């Protein structure tokens, strides 16, 4: 008679194997992150050299239209690569905290290239009647807004035209509460708890990786972030970040 194993043991074995695979993947990602951070610094120097030589060539070929157009194309590509490297370093680096106002963070994002080059998307931000101070890394909060914008933009493009994103800020005695809402394809109730996992698979896969970055940034700032579907359609990301009463409180 052949004995057949019953009960939860096969399930637990599979669960353990999955956890071991995920742990190995996380350790590999950590190693890749350290190597990439060091390489990004060297690449920034290379880009600066490219820009310097482009400027020199640009000045010596003032009458050659073809050369000037080539210089402009190289310059745009180098600046775009530099921006991507900045985001990469901000993602991998440890936060550098300072006391800033909530209004200054939102103003910086509203002035960013992401919004100026986005077509067909209406972005609005609503601030509370009184400003608030927060202890954050401004570059990482900027990146947080950028990756949320990337996610919403891709979700809107999949869903259809006439996209809208609104950011509403509210204050409590201890926290700044941010609600980031879009009218894209949304996020299902089934996967909302896994949306910030590096192993979460989504049809909006490229920008979904940004949600992992968003989770990391908010967590390192002592905050919380969650995602949920909207009744009107689209997704809502709720973020809570601790606030400080004054700069003196932190110093």
C-alpha positions in Angstrom: 0.0 0.0 0.0 1.4 3.4 -1.0 1.3 6.0 1.7 0.1 9.4 0.6 1.1 12.4 2.6 -1.9 14.6 3.7 -2.3 17.7 5.7 -0.5 21.1 5.6 3.1 19.7 5.3 3.3 20.0 1.4 1.9 23.5 1.5 4.4 24.5 4.2 7.3 23.0 2.2 6.2 25.0 -0.9 5.8 28.1 1.2 9.3 27.7 2.7 10.8 27.1 -0.7 9.2 30.3 -2.0 10.5 32.3 1.0 14.0 31.0 0.4 13.8 32.0 -3.3 12.6 35.5 -2.3 15.3 35.8 0.3 18.0 34.9 -2.3 16.5 37.4 -4.7 16.5 40.1 -2.1 20.2 39.4 -1.2 21.1 39.5 -4.9 19.2 42.8 -5.3 21.2 44.3 -2.4 24.5 43.3 -3.9 23.5 44.7 -7.3 22.3 47.9 -5.6 25.8 48.5 -4.0 27.6 47.8 -7.3 25.2 50.0 -9.3 25.5 52.9 -6.8 29.2 53.0 -7.3 29.0 52.7 -11.0 26.4 55.5 -11.2 29.0 57.9 -9.6 31.5 57.1 -12.3 28.9 57.4 -15.1 28.0 60.9 -13.9 31.6 61.9 -14.4 31.6 60.4 -17.9 28.4 62.4 -18.8 29.9 65.6 -17.5 32.9 65.0 -19.8 30.6 64.4 -22.7 28.8 67.7 -22.0 32.0 69.6 -21.8 33.3 68.3 -25.1 29.9 68.9 -26.7 30.0 72.5 -25.5 33.6 72.9 -26.9 32.5 71.4 -30.3 29.4 73.6 -30.3 31.5 76.7 -30.0 34.0 75.8 -32.7 31.3 74.9 -35.3 29.0 78.0 -35.1 28.4 78.0 -38.9 27.8 74.3 -39.4 24.1 73.5 -38.9 24.6 69.7 -39.0 27.2 69.8 -36.3 25.1 72.1 -34.1 22.1 69.8 -34.5 24.2 66.8 -33.5 25.5 68.7 -30.5 22.0 69.5 -29.4 21.0 65.9 -29.7 24.0 64.6 -27.8 23.4 67.3 -25.1 19.7 66.3 -24.7 20.6 62.6 -24.5 23.4 63.2 -21.9 21.1 65.4 -19.7 18.4 62.7 -19.9 20.9 60.0 -18.9 22.1 62.2 -16.0 18.6 62.6 -14.8 18.1 58.9 -14.8 21.3 58.4 -12.9 20.2 61.0 -10.3 17.0 59.0 -9.8 19.0 55.8 -9.5 21.4 57.2 -6.9 18.5 58.7 -4.9 16.8 55.3 -5.0 19.9 53.4 -3.7 21.3 56.0 -1.3 20.5 56.5 2.3 18.2 59.5 3.1 19.7 62.8 4.1 17.2 64.5 6.4 16.4 68.1 6.7 13.5 70.3 7.9 11.5 71.6 5.0 7.9 72.8 4.4 5.3 70.7 2.7 4.5 73.5 0.3 8.1 73.7 -0.9 8.1 69.9 -1.7 4.9 70.2 -3.8 6.1 73.3 -5.5 9.3 71.5 -6.5 7.4 68.6 -8.0 5.0 70.9 -9.9 8.1 72.5 -11.5 9.6 69.2 -12.5 10.2 68.0 -16.1 7.8 65.1 -15.6 4.8 67.5 -15.4 6.0 69.9 -18.1 6.4 67.1 -20.7 3.2 65.2 -19.8 0.5 65.7 -22.3 -3.2 64.8 -21.9 -2.9 64.6 -18.0 -4.3 67.2 -15.7 -2.4 67.4 -12.4 -3.8 69.4 -9.5 -2.5 69.7 -5.9 -4.6 70.9 -2.9 -2.7 72.1 0.1 -4.1 72.6 3.6 -4.9 76.2 4.7 -1.8 76.2 6.9 1.7 74.9 5.9 3.5 72.2 7.8 7.2 71.2 8.5 8.4 67.7 7.8 11.7 66.0 8.4 12.5 64.4 5.0 15.1 64.0 2.3 13.8 66.4 -0.3 15.4 64.4 -3.2 13.8 61.2 -2.1 10.3 62.8 -1.6 10.7 64.2 -5.1 11.5 60.7 -6.4 8.4 59.4 -4.5 6.2 61.8 -6.4 8.0 61.0 -9.7 7.5 57.2 -9.4 3.8 57.7 -8.4 3.4 59.9 -11.4 5.0 57.3 -13.6 2.6 54.6 -12.3 -0.4 56.8 -12.8 0.7 58.0 -16.2 1.1 54.4 -17.5 -2.2 53.3 -15.9 -4.0 56.3 -17.6 -2.4 55.5 -21.0 -3.7 51.9 -20.7 -7.2 53.0 -19.7 -7.7 55.8 -22.2 -7.3 59.6 -22.8 -8.3 62.5 -20.6 -6.2 61.5 -17.6 -6.4 63.3 -14.3 -4.2 63.1 -11.2 -4.9 65.0 -8.0 -2.8 65.2 -4.8 -4.6 66.3 -1.7 -2.7 67.1 1.5 -4.2 67.1 5.0 -2.8 67.7 8.4 -3.2 66.0 11.7 -1.5 66.8 15.0 1.3 64.3 14.3 1.3 63.6 10.5 1.0 64.9 7.0 -1.6 62.9 5.1 -1.3 62.7 1.3 -3.9 61.2 -1.0 -2.6 60.6 -4.6 -5.5 59.7 -6.9 -5.8 59.0 -10.6 -8.4 57.9 -13.1 -6.4 55.2 -14.7 -7.1 51.5 -14.9 -7.0 51.2 -11.1 -5.7 48.4 -8.9 -7.8 45.3 -8.0 -8.9 44.7 -4.4 -7.3 41.2 -4.7 -3.7 42.5 -5.2 -3.8 45.8 -3.2 -1.8 44.2 -0.3 0.9 43.0 -2.7 1.2 46.1 -4.8 4.4 47.2 -3.1 6.2 43.8 -3.3 9.1 43.4 -5.6 7.6 40.1 -6.7 4.2 41.6 -7.5 3.3 41.1 -11.2 1.2 43.7 -12.9 0.3 44.5 -16.4 1.6 48.0 -15.8 4.9 46.3 -14.9 7.5 49.0 -15.6 5.9 51.6 -13.3 5.0 48.9 -10.8 8.6 48.6 -9.9 8.5 52.2 -8.9 6.0 51.3 -6.2 8.7 49.2 -4.5 10.8 52.4 -4.4 7.9 54.4 -3.1 7.4 51.9 -0.2 11.1 52.0 0.7 11.2 55.8 0.7 8.1 56.2 2.9 9.2 53.5 5.3 12.6 55.0 5.7 10.9 58.3 6.6 8.9 56.6 9.4 5.7 56.7 7.4 3.1 54.5 5.8 1.7 54.0 2.3 -1.2 51.9 1.0 -3.1 51.5 -2.2 -6.7 50.9 -3.0 -9.1 51.1 -5.9 -11.4 54.1 -6.3 -15.1 53.8 -6.7 -15.0 56.3 -9.6 -12.3 54.2 -11.2 -8.6 54.5 -10.8 -6.2 54.1 -7.9 -5.6 55.9 -4.7 -2.4 55.9 -2.8 -2.5 57.2 0.8 0.7 58.3 2.4 1.4 59.4 6.0 4.6 61.1 7.0 5.4 62.4 10.5 5.5 66.2 10.9 7.5 68.3 13.2 6.3 71.4 15.2 9.4 73.4 14.4 13.0 73.2 13.2 14.1 73.6 16.8 12.2 70.3 17.7 14.6 68.3 15.6 17.8 70.2 16.2 
